[in-house]
Amino acid sequence: MIEWEKNSCQTLRENSSKASLPEIDKWEVIQGDVRDVNYEKFGKIDVLAGGPPCQPFSLGGKHRGMEDPRDMIPEFVRAVRETLPKVFI
């Protein structure tokens, strides 16, 4: 898991430590900017799940789309291209 927001990372780590789901205790939480991630370190993966921020495209926002620096959709596409997962969500 890659997340830049400190409190979100703490929540993810706390949930992982409780191992409430099988294998969740093995999840690595990386706090940082996804734009700086080198995906080679992950090796072969089966599933890639991402949640790019929607603010650049939200009706409640400024509608700057691809001009908004929070547009992480290109980074998700890069992750898919570099990891070549069996599936992505």
Salt bridges, closest charged atoms under 4 A:
GLU14 OE2 - LYS18 NZ 3.69
GLU23 OE1 - LYS26 NZ 3.46
GLU28 OE2 - LYS41 NZ 3.91
ASP33 OD2 - ARG35 NH2 2.76
ASP46 OD1 - LYS86 NZ 3.65
ASP68 OD2 - ARG70 NH2 2.81
GLU75 OE1 - ARG78 NE 2.81
GLU82 OE1 - ARG78 NH1 3.28
